Amino acid sequence: MQIVYARVQAKRGSVTAAVQLLQKLTQDCRKYRFIDSEFEARLALGEIQMRSEPKAALDTLQSLAHDADARGFALMSTKAAAAINDASK
């Protein structure tokens, strides 16, 4: 639910607030080992960062693609790679 809220915030122009929310959510998910939710939050974070911090977005998405692949989350790795590809267009 917080991921959807962050996406809405970003669409409404509150990119900084959305990024902060997703960074906190990512930390919490990592702490409690909710890996799938962590990866979803990181994907949203990278996509939102593209609007204001393209370098940070690429770092986020590349790291996500690597981590997802290493843990066997092929679909998430593919989504991160697609987001990187979209950003380079």
A tleap script that builds the chain and sets N, CA, C and O, in Angstrom:
source leaprc.protein.ff14SB
mol = sequence {
  NMET GLN ILE VAL TYR ALA ARG VAL GLN ALA
  LYS ARG GLY SER VAL THR ALA ALA VAL GLN
  LEU LEU GLN LYS LEU THR GLN ASP CYS ARG
  LYS TYR ARG PHE ILE ASP SER GLU PHE GLU
  ALA ARG LEU ALA LEU GLY GLU ILE GLN MET
  ARG SER GLU PRO LYS ALA ALA LEU ASP THR
  LEU GLN SER LEU ALA HIE ASP ALA ASP ALA
  ARG GLY PHE ALA LEU MET SER THR LYS ALA
  ALA ALA ALA ILE ASN ASP ALA SER CLYS
}
set mol.1.N position { 0.813 -1.185 0.000 }
set mol.1.CA position { 0.000 0.000 0.000 }
set mol.1.C position { 0.866 1.262 0.000 }
set mol.1.O position { 0.530 2.248 -0.656 }
set mol.2.N position { 1.979 1.230 0.735 }
set mol.2.CA position { 2.856 2.393 0.783 }
set mol.2.C position { 3.518 2.651 -0.571 }
set mol.2.O position { 3.806 3.798 -0.913 }
set mol.3.N position { 3.752 1.612 -1.323 }
set mol.3.CA position { 4.352 1.778 -2.650 }
set mol.3.C position { 3.388 2.541 -3.557 }
set mol.3.O position { 3.797 3.449 -4.280 }
set mol.4.N position { 2.129 2.175 -3.516 }
set mol.4.CA position { 1.115 2.877 -4.313 }
set mol.4.C position { 1.021 4.334 -3.871 }
set mol.4.O position { 0.955 5.240 -4.702 }
set mol.5.N position { 1.016 4.551 -2.567 }
set mol.5.CA position { 0.951 5.914 -2.037 }
set mol.5.C position { 2.151 6.738 -2.502 }
set mol.5.O position { 2.000 7.903 -2.871 }
set mol.6.N position { 3.331 6.141 -2.486 }
set mol.6.CA position { 4.540 6.846 -2.936 }
set mol.6.C position { 4.440 7.188 -4.419 }
set mol.6.O position { 4.835 8.279 -4.830 }
set mol.7.N position { 3.925 6.280 -5.213 }
set mol.7.CA position { 3.764 6.557 -6.644 }
set mol.7.C position { 2.784 7.718 -6.874 }
set mol.7.O position { 3.004 8.563 -7.742 }
set mol.8.N position { 1.718 7.745 -6.098 }
set mol.8.CA position { 0.749 8.836 -6.208 }
set mol.8.C position { 1.396 10.154 -5.797 }
set mol.8.O position { 1.210 11.168 -6.468 }
set mol.9.N position { 2.148 10.150 -4.708 }
set mol.9.CA position { 2.854 11.354 -4.274 }
set mol.9.C position { 3.763 11.869 -5.380 }
set mol.9.O position { 3.775 13.064 -5.676 }
set mol.10.N position { 4.512 10.980 -5.979 }
set mol.10.CA position { 5.444 11.373 -7.037 }
set mol.10.C position { 4.697 11.968 -8.231 }
set mol.10.O position { 5.128 12.971 -8.801 }
set mol.11.N position { 3.584 11.351 -8.602 }
set mol.11.CA position { 2.792 11.869 -9.724 }
set mol.11.C position { 2.251 13.264 -9.431 }
set mol.11.O position { 2.085 14.081 -10.337 }
set mol.12.N position { 1.981 13.521 -8.166 }
set mol.12.CA position { 1.447 14.829 -7.764 }
set mol.12.C position { 2.554 15.859 -7.541 }
set mol.12.O position { 2.279 17.004 -7.183 }
set mol.13.N position { 3.807 15.448 -7.754 }
set mol.13.CA position { 4.907 16.396 -7.654 }
set mol.13.C position { 5.721 16.322 -6.378 }
set mol.13.O position { 6.704 17.049 -6.237 }
set mol.14.N position { 5.344 15.472 -5.454 }
set mol.14.CA position { 6.085 15.331 -4.197 }
set mol.14.C position { 7.117 14.206 -4.315 }
set mol.14.O position { 7.068 13.217 -3.584 }
set mol.15.N position { 8.036 14.381 -5.240 }
set mol.15.CA position { 9.024 13.335 -5.523 }
set mol.15.C position { 9.911 13.075 -4.311 }
set mol.15.O position { 10.189 11.922 -3.980 }
set mol.16.N position { 10.355 14.135 -3.650 }
set mol.16.CA position { 11.234 13.972 -2.491 }
set mol.16.C position { 10.553 13.160 -1.396 }
set mol.16.O position { 11.167 12.264 -0.816 }
set mol.17.N position { 9.307 13.462 -1.112 }
set mol.17.CA position { 8.562 12.724 -0.087 }
set mol.17.C position { 8.387 11.264 -0.490 }
set mol.17.O position { 8.490 10.367 0.346 }
set mol.18.N position { 8.124 11.031 -1.764 }
set mol.18.CA position { 7.957 9.662 -2.254 }
set mol.18.C position { 9.261 8.882 -2.122 }
set mol.18.O position { 9.258 7.727 -1.698 }
set mol.19.N position { 10.364 9.509 -2.483 }
set mol.19.CA position { 11.674 8.854 -2.378 }
set mol.19.C position { 11.974 8.515 -0.922 }
set mol.19.O position { 12.427 7.412 -0.618 }
set mol.20.N position { 11.723 9.453 -0.034 }
set mol.20.CA position { 11.984 9.216 1.397 }
set mol.20.C position { 11.131 8.065 1.927 }
set mol.20.O position { 11.623 7.221 2.675 }
set mol.21.N position { 9.872 8.030 1.548 }
set mol.21.CA position { 8.985 6.956 1.975 }
set mol.21.C position { 9.491 5.603 1.486 }
set mol.21.O position { 9.518 4.635 2.246 }
set mol.22.N position { 9.888 5.537 0.227 }
set mol.22.CA position { 10.349 4.267 -0.339 }
set mol.22.C position { 11.697 3.843 0.234 }
set mol.22.O position { 11.944 2.648 0.397 }
set mol.23.N position { 12.561 4.787 0.540 }
set mol.23.CA position { 13.832 4.441 1.180 }
set mol.23.C position { 13.586 3.842 2.561 }
set mol.23.O position { 14.221 2.855 2.934 }
set mol.24.N position { 12.666 4.436 3.318 }
set mol.24.CA position { 12.326 3.909 4.652 }
set mol.24.C position { 11.672 2.547 4.529 }
set mol.24.O position { 11.987 1.637 5.296 }
set mol.25.N position { 10.772 2.394 3.580 }
set mol.25.CA position { 10.105 1.113 3.372 }
set mol.25.C position { 11.121 0.034 3.000 }
set mol.25.O position { 11.042 -1.092 3.492 }
set mol.26.N position { 12.066 0.373 2.138 }
set mol.26.CA position { 13.103 -0.571 1.744 }
set mol.26.C position { 13.901 -1.029 2.962 }
set mol.26.O position { 14.166 -2.220 3.122 }
set mol.27.N position { 14.278 -0.092 3.809 }
set mol.27.CA position { 15.026 -0.443 5.027 }
set mol.27.C position { 14.214 -1.367 5.929 }
set mol.27.O position { 14.736 -2.354 6.448 }
set mol.28.N position { 12.944 -1.045 6.113 }
set mol.28.CA position { 12.089 -1.862 6.972 }
set mol.28.C position { 11.917 -3.272 6.408 }
set mol.28.O position { 11.977 -4.255 7.147 }
set mol.29.N position { 11.708 -3.362 5.119 }
set mol.29.CA position { 11.553 -4.675 4.487 }
set mol.29.C position { 12.834 -5.488 4.604 }
set mol.29.O position { 12.787 -6.695 4.844 }
set mol.30.N position { 13.959 -4.842 4.439 }
set mol.30.CA position { 15.243 -5.532 4.569 }
set mol.30.C position { 15.424 -6.027 6.005 }
set mol.30.O position { 15.870 -7.151 6.235 }
set mol.31.N position { 15.075 -5.176 6.959 }
set mol.31.CA position { 15.218 -5.515 8.382 }
set mol.31.C position { 14.407 -6.764 8.731 }
set mol.31.O position { 14.885 -7.642 9.450 }
set mol.32.N position { 13.185 -6.833 8.221 }
set mol.32.CA position { 12.299 -7.951 8.538 }
set mol.32.C position { 12.344 -9.073 7.495 }
set mol.32.O position { 11.579 -10.035 7.567 }
set mol.33.N position { 13.239 -8.934 6.541 }
set mol.33.CA position { 13.481 -9.950 5.507 }
set mol.33.C position { 12.254 -10.245 4.636 }
set mol.33.O position { 11.969 -11.394 4.296 }
set mol.34.N position { 11.537 -9.166 4.288 }
set mol.34.CA position { 10.438 -9.272 3.324 }
set mol.34.C position { 11.030 -8.965 1.953 }
set mol.34.O position { 10.858 -7.870 1.418 }
set mol.35.N position { 11.723 -9.940 1.401 }
set mol.35.CA position { 12.539 -9.703 0.210 }
set mol.35.C position { 11.693 -9.274 -0.983 }
set mol.35.O position { 12.064 -8.334 -1.686 }
set mol.36.N position { 10.580 -9.932 -1.226 }
set mol.36.CA position { 9.769 -9.564 -2.387 }
set mol.36.C position { 9.249 -8.133 -2.262 }
set mol.36.O position { 9.233 -7.391 -3.244 }
set mol.37.N position { 8.825 -7.745 -1.064 }
set mol.37.CA position { 8.353 -6.371 -0.857 }
set mol.37.C position { 9.499 -5.368 -0.960 }
set mol.37.O position { 9.325 -4.268 -1.486 }
set mol.38.N position { 10.660 -5.751 -0.459 }
set mol.38.CA position { 11.834 -4.883 -0.589 }
set mol.38.C position { 12.144 -4.628 -2.061 }
set mol.38.O position { 12.404 -3.491 -2.455 }
set mol.39.N position { 12.117 -5.676 -2.867 }
set mol.39.CA position { 12.420 -5.528 -4.284 }
set mol.39.C position { 11.369 -4.660 -4.984 }
set mol.39.O position { 11.715 -3.848 -5.842 }
set mol.40.N position { 10.104 -4.820 -4.631 }
set mol.40.CA position { 9.053 -3.982 -5.221 }
set mol.40.C position { 9.271 -2.515 -4.857 }
set mol.40.O position { 9.109 -1.631 -5.698 }
set mol.41.N position { 9.639 -2.261 -3.602 }
set mol.41.CA position { 9.897 -0.887 -3.161 }
set mol.41.C position { 11.106 -0.303 -3.884 }
set mol.41.O position { 11.089 0.865 -4.275 }
set mol.42.N position { 12.141 -1.094 -4.064 }
set mol.42.CA position { 13.339 -0.616 -4.768 }
set mol.42.C position { 13.044 -0.328 -6.233 }
set mol.42.O position { 13.581 0.628 -6.792 }
set mol.43.N position { 12.204 -1.133 -6.858 }
set mol.43.CA position { 11.823 -0.884 -8.248 }
set mol.43.C position { 11.073 0.444 -8.354 }
set mol.43.O position { 11.375 1.266 -9.220 }
set mol.44.N position { 10.104 0.647 -7.478 }
set mol.44.CA position { 9.356 1.905 -7.475 }
set mol.44.C position { 10.287 3.083 -7.193 }
set mol.44.O position { 10.169 4.139 -7.815 }
set mol.45.N position { 11.204 2.896 -6.262 }
set mol.45.CA position { 12.170 3.946 -5.929 }
set mol.45.C position { 12.988 4.334 -7.157 }
set mol.45.O position { 13.121 5.518 -7.465 }
set mol.46.N position { 13.526 3.357 -7.847 }
set mol.46.CA position { 14.317 3.637 -9.045 }
set mol.46.C position { 13.517 4.340 -10.123 }
set mol.46.O position { 14.006 5.273 -10.761 }
set mol.47.N position { 12.291 3.895 -10.325 }
set mol.47.CA position { 11.442 4.520 -11.346 }
set mol.47.C position { 11.128 5.972 -10.981 }
set mol.47.O position { 11.123 6.845 -11.849 }
set mol.48.N position { 10.872 6.224 -9.722 }
set mol.48.CA position { 10.562 7.588 -9.280 }
set mol.48.C position { 11.805 8.468 -9.301 }
set mol.48.O position { 11.725 9.642 -9.662 }
set mol.49.N position { 12.944 7.917 -8.921 }
set mol.49.CA position { 14.194 8.682 -8.924 }
set mol.49.C position { 14.554 9.174 -10.329 }
set mol.49.O position { 15.254 10.177 -10.471 }
set mol.50.N position { 14.087 8.487 -11.352 }
set mol.50.CA position { 14.389 8.891 -12.727 }
set mol.50.C position { 13.971 10.336 -12.996 }
set mol.50.O position { 14.559 11.002 -13.848 }
set mol.51.N position { 12.978 10.814 -12.288 }
set mol.51.CA position { 12.450 12.162 -12.512 }
set mol.51.C position { 13.376 13.253 -11.968 }
set mol.51.O position { 13.410 14.366 -12.491 }
set mol.52.N position { 14.115 12.925 -10.927 }
set mol.52.CA position { 14.914 13.971 -10.298 }
set mol.52.C position { 16.385 13.611 -10.102 }
set mol.52.O position { 17.235 14.496 -10.015 }
set mol.53.N position { 16.684 12.322 -10.035 }
set mol.53.CA position { 18.050 11.865 -9.785 }
set mol.53.C position { 18.395 10.684 -10.694 }
set mol.53.O position { 18.452 9.548 -10.224 }
set mol.54.N position { 18.621 10.930 -11.970 }
set mol.54.CA position { 18.844 9.817 -12.895 }
set mol.54.C position { 20.031 8.920 -12.524 }
set mol.54.O position { 19.965 7.703 -12.698 }
set mol.55.N position { 21.103 9.510 -12.019 }
set mol.55.CA position { 22.271 8.702 -11.632 }
set mol.55.C position { 21.914 7.776 -10.469 }
set mol.55.O position { 22.245 6.590 -10.487 }
set mol.56.N position { 21.243 8.321 -9.466 }
set mol.56.CA position { 20.823 7.513 -8.320 }
set mol.56.C position { 19.845 6.429 -8.767 }
set mol.56.O position { 19.881 5.306 -8.265 }
set mol.57.N position { 18.976 6.771 -9.710 }
set mol.57.CA position { 18.009 5.804 -10.222 }
set mol.57.C position { 18.715 4.628 -10.888 }
set mol.57.O position { 18.364 3.472 -10.654 }
set mol.58.N position { 19.701 4.926 -11.711 }
set mol.58.CA position { 20.441 3.842 -12.366 }
set mol.58.C position { 21.161 2.975 -11.347 }
set mol.58.O position { 21.187 1.751 -11.479 }
set mol.59.N position { 21.742 3.594 -10.338 }
set mol.59.CA position { 22.404 2.823 -9.275 }
set mol.59.C position { 21.402 1.912 -8.569 }
set mol.59.O position { 21.676 0.736 -8.331 }
set mol.60.N position { 20.241 2.473 -8.239 }
set mol.60.CA position { 19.193 1.701 -7.555 }
set mol.60.C position { 18.747 0.521 -8.406 }
set mol.60.O position { 18.650 -0.605 -7.919 }
set mol.61.N position { 18.478 0.784 -9.673 }
set mol.61.CA position { 17.957 -0.264 -10.553 }
set mol.61.C position { 19.003 -1.314 -10.895 }
set mol.61.O position { 18.679 -2.499 -10.984 }
set mol.62.N position { 20.243 -0.903 -11.085 }
set mol.62.CA position { 21.301 -1.884 -11.362 }
set mol.62.C position { 21.537 -2.787 -10.159 }
set mol.62.O position { 21.712 -3.997 -10.300 }
set mol.63.N position { 21.540 -2.185 -8.981 }
set mol.63.CA position { 21.705 -2.963 -7.758 }
set mol.63.C position { 20.536 -3.938 -7.580 }
set mol.63.O position { 20.731 -5.094 -7.204 }
set mol.64.N position { 19.337 -3.462 -7.852 }
set mol.64.CA position { 18.156 -4.313 -7.757 }
set mol.64.C position { 18.242 -5.477 -8.742 }
set mol.64.O position { 17.985 -6.623 -8.374 }
set mol.65.N position { 18.599 -5.189 -9.978 }
set mol.65.CA position { 18.696 -6.253 -10.991 }
set mol.65.C position { 19.694 -7.317 -10.552 }
set mol.65.O position { 19.437 -8.512 -10.695 }
set mol.66.N position { 20.813 -6.888 -10.026 }
set mol.66.CA position { 21.844 -7.821 -9.566 }
set mol.66.C position { 21.334 -8.656 -8.381 }
set mol.66.O position { 21.445 -9.882 -8.385 }
set mol.67.N position { 20.779 -7.981 -7.374 }
set mol.67.CA position { 20.308 -8.681 -6.174 }
set mol.67.C position { 19.166 -9.638 -6.488 }
set mol.67.O position { 19.129 -10.759 -5.981 }
set mol.68.N position { 18.243 -9.196 -7.319 }
set mol.68.CA position { 17.105 -10.048 -7.678 }
set mol.68.C position { 17.579 -11.286 -8.434 }
set mol.68.O position { 17.113 -12.397 -8.179 }
set mol.69.N position { 18.494 -11.086 -9.350 }
set mol.69.CA position { 19.040 -12.215 -10.105 }
set mol.69.C position { 19.758 -13.191 -9.175 }
set mol.69.O position { 19.599 -14.405 -9.297 }
set mol.70.N position { 20.543 -12.655 -8.254 }
set mol.70.CA position { 21.310 -13.496 -7.332 }
set mol.70.C position { 20.401 -14.318 -6.414 }
set mol.70.O position { 20.785 -15.400 -5.970 }
set mol.71.N position { 19.220 -13.817 -6.135 }
set mol.71.CA position { 18.307 -14.514 -5.226 }
set mol.71.C position { 17.234 -15.319 -5.966 }
set mol.71.O position { 16.345 -15.897 -5.340 }
set mol.72.N position { 17.321 -15.352 -7.278 }
set mol.72.CA position { 16.386 -16.159 -8.048 }
set mol.72.C position { 15.066 -15.480 -8.374 }
set mol.72.O position { 14.097 -16.154 -8.724 }
set mol.73.N position { 15.011 -14.162 -8.265 }
set mol.73.CA position { 13.811 -13.404 -8.605 }
set mol.73.C position { 13.947 -12.913 -10.046 }
set mol.73.O position { 14.167 -11.727 -10.293 }
set mol.74.N position { 13.814 -13.838 -10.988 }
set mol.74.CA position { 14.058 -13.535 -12.398 }
set mol.74.C position { 13.128 -12.449 -12.940 }
set mol.74.O position { 13.567 -11.578 -13.691 }
set mol.75.N position { 11.861 -12.493 -12.570 }
set mol.75.CA position { 10.914 -11.502 -13.073 }
set mol.75.C position { 11.297 -10.106 -12.584 }
set mol.75.O position { 11.260 -9.151 -13.360 }
set mol.76.N position { 11.662 -9.978 -11.314 }
set mol.76.CA position { 12.049 -8.677 -10.777 }
set mol.76.C position { 13.335 -8.190 -11.432 }
set mol.76.O position { 13.477 -7.000 -11.711 }
set mol.77.N position { 14.256 -9.088 -11.676 }
set mol.77.CA position { 15.491 -8.719 -12.361 }
set mol.77.C position { 15.179 -8.194 -13.760 }
set mol.77.O position { 15.780 -7.219 -14.210 }
set mol.78.N position { 14.250 -8.834 -14.437 }
set mol.78.CA position { 13.835 -8.409 -15.769 }
set mol.78.C position { 13.146 -7.045 -15.732 }
set mol.78.O position { 13.375 -6.210 -16.608 }
set mol.79.N position { 12.305 -6.816 -14.721 }
set mol.79.CA position { 11.640 -5.525 -14.591 }
set mol.79.C position { 12.652 -4.405 -14.350 }
set mol.79.O position { 12.533 -3.321 -14.921 }
set mol.80.N position { 13.646 -4.674 -13.502 }
set mol.80.CA position { 14.679 -3.666 -13.229 }
set mol.80.C position { 15.483 -3.367 -14.502 }
set mol.80.O position { 15.782 -2.210 -14.800 }
set mol.81.N position { 15.822 -4.414 -15.237 }
set mol.81.CA position { 16.571 -4.236 -16.493 }
set mol.81.C position { 15.743 -3.442 -17.498 }
set mol.81.O position { 16.280 -2.595 -18.212 }
set mol.82.N position { 14.449 -3.709 -17.558 }
set mol.82.CA position { 13.565 -2.972 -18.467 }
set mol.82.C position { 13.489 -1.493 -18.075 }
set mol.82.O position { 13.474 -0.619 -18.942 }
set mol.83.N position { 13.443 -1.221 -16.785 }
set mol.83.CA position { 13.401 0.165 -16.319 }
set mol.83.C position { 14.701 0.888 -16.671 }
set mol.83.O position { 14.685 2.065 -17.032 }
set mol.84.N position { 15.824 0.180 -16.563 }
set mol.84.CA position { 17.121 0.763 -16.956 }
set mol.84.C position { 17.104 1.055 -18.440 }
set mol.84.O position { 17.537 2.124 -18.871 }
set mol.85.N position { 16.608 0.116 -19.225 }
set mol.85.CA position { 16.542 0.292 -20.679 }
set mol.85.C position { 15.638 1.470 -21.050 }
set mol.85.O position { 15.976 2.257 -21.935 }
set mol.86.N position { 14.504 1.591 -20.384 }
set mol.86.CA position { 13.586 2.702 -20.643 }
set mol.86.C position { 14.237 4.031 -20.314 }
set mol.86.O position { 14.011 5.025 -21.003 }
set mol.87.N position { 15.039 4.052 -19.273 }
set mol.87.CA position { 15.693 5.293 -18.839 }
set mol.87.C position { 16.740 5.755 -19.832 }
set mol.87.O position { 16.998 6.952 -19.956 }
set mol.88.N position { 17.340 4.818 -20.536 }
set mol.88.CA position { 18.402 5.191 -21.475 }
set mol.88.C position { 17.865 5.652 -22.821 }
set mol.88.O position { 18.645 6.012 -23.703 }
set mol.89.N position { 16.573 5.647 -22.992 }
set mol.89.CA position { 15.961 6.088 -24.259 }
set mol.89.C position { 15.745 7.585 -24.253 }
set mol.89.O position { 15.242 8.140 -25.230 }
savepdb mol mol.pdb
quit
